[in-house]
Amino acid sequence: MTRLSVNINKIATLRNARGGNNPNLLQVAKDCERFGAQGITVHPRPDERHIRYADVIALKNILATEFNIEGYPDQRYLQLIREVKPHQATLVPDAPDAITSSAGWDTLRNESYLKDIVTEIKSQGVRVSVFVDPDRKFVDGAAKLGADRVELYTEPYASAYHQNKEQAVRAYIEAATLAAKLGLGVNAGHDLDLNNLKFLKQSIPFMDEVSIGHALICDALYLGLENTIQLYLRQLR
């Protein structure tokens, strides 16, 4: 089964726009789980423009499903991982001021930097996923780092899906197949939605997890959060 992890960054963005605690981030996270989500993802950034570091600490104490913390592995992120010990740490190469993720790691060029970080996080009993483009050499590089999983950056797939979905998914099948051969789990995320998710799942049936935030929250504005989560889960079955 491919798990659905709901990224709740956008809920925090809405809350922060007016101050206070509406919507209540912790309650939304618990509701996502109650409605069927099998995990919660957050990506705290240094400016705390959406998820705050205090949110991450608070979520640790109330979540019943898998907790995935994404981020650039600077010292503040690593300290958060040590303190929270989530189920999964997803390492992304975002600059501190990035609006959103726009590329995966070059795991060859950054091998010396990432290898010690992966080792340190794993020593905390935390699973490590490395965010990569669907390129065989970067998948191979992630395996050499000692990572547990790769998360395939799916924005290029989503962008090309409506033109030629078979061509759009080809590199992802090749990257995921190599990952499995190397003993890596396979996650996916970025711009996945109700239009393109089912075909990706059919093409890579052994995916472990997808992390979806922006599209899912946008759909929930029209369809309701519970119904939307169920619709996404249906695409993965």
Phi, psi and omega in degrees: 000136174271121182280148175256116173254124183268122176277120186258018177306317184294331175296318178293324177300316179296316178300314185293337183298331182240359185076186180070209186222042179232114004285155180281108186301316182295320179293320178298318179300315179295322178294320177303316177296316181297328181275358173122351179299140182260006177189162176234132179245141172226155176225086179288130179252158185304327180275358178053038183288344172228268178292130176264155179299324177297328176299318183298316178298316181294321180296325180308324188273352186237347184281142178253346181250191182291138180249123182241121179250115177269157173162165173283130190280063172276182186295325180294319177297314182296323177295322178296318178298318179298320184284317186272323185051063179292172176293326186215138171247122179254115184271123180238150185268025184293138168292155183304328183263011181294140177290316178202170180295138182228002178190159176267177178291143161275096187286348176277308181295328184258019185302312184295325179289316188279331188298315179294324179294314178301315180298316181296315182295318180296330178294342177274000183080022183252132176291140182246126174243136181249126183282119185223155168288159182284069183232126185304322183291328179284327174296314178300319178297321179296321177297320180291338176287342185091014179296157176271326182216165165243147168250118181280128180283112192259008178302316178299322176298312182297321181293324185265355188303315186283342176279312182199092188292327179294318177290322182298327186267351189302311182296330180289321176298315181295316181294317181293322179296318177296317180303313180298321179296328181273000178087015179266141168286163184234118170250168178210149178184151174116114178065020172283143182210187183291345178277319191252352187290317185299318182293323177296317178297317178297325183282330179230075187294342183267011176304139179277321189202145166240141178247120186225130180231291191303306183295320182295317179292322176298316178298323182295335177297328181262325191255348186088145187294315182297313180297320181296314178299319178296322178295320177293319177298325179296326178293337185264359182263000000 
